[in-house]
Amino acid sequence: MLCFLIKFLGLICHYLRLLSSIYVYGWWLLQLNRLVKIESCWVFLQRHIVLFVYR
């Protein structure tokens, strides 16, 4: 019975670690996505400013 409990707790810990790593990974992906959006927006603005200036 005790062995089963220890295995069960180990499994729970394993899944919690897996979930937290997935969560952190997802958070980093979101941050990167936000950065890429800002970057592409900035490039878009620069392109339009350049086009406007050289027109």
N, C-alpha and C positions, 0 to 999 in steps of 0.2 A: 504493500500500500504506500509506504513511504517512498519507495523507488518510483512508483507511478507519479506521485506528487512532484517529486524532483524533476522527472522527465517533463511533466506538464508545465511546471514553472519555467523550465529551460526553453520549452517550445514557445511559451508566451513571451519570454524575454527576446527570443530570436525574432518573432514576428513583430514585436514592438521596435526592435532595432531596424528591421527591414522597413517598416512603415516610416520611421523617423528619417531614414536615409532617403527614401522615396520622396518624402515631404521636402527635405532640404534640397534634393536634386530639382524638384519641381519649382521650388522658390528661386533657385539660381537660374533656371530656365526662364522664369517670368522676368527676373531682373535683366537678363540678357536680351530678352525680347523687347523690354521697355527701352533698353539702351539702343538696340538696333532701330527701333521705331524713331527715337529721338535723332539718331544719326541720319537715317534716311530722310527725315523731315528737314533736317539742317541742310543736307545735300540738295534736296528739292528746292529749298529757299534760296540757297546760293546760286543754283542754276538759273532760277527765275530772276534773281537780282542781276546776274551777269548778262542774261538775255535782255533785260530791261535797260541796262547801262549801255550795252553795245548796239542797241537798236537804232 
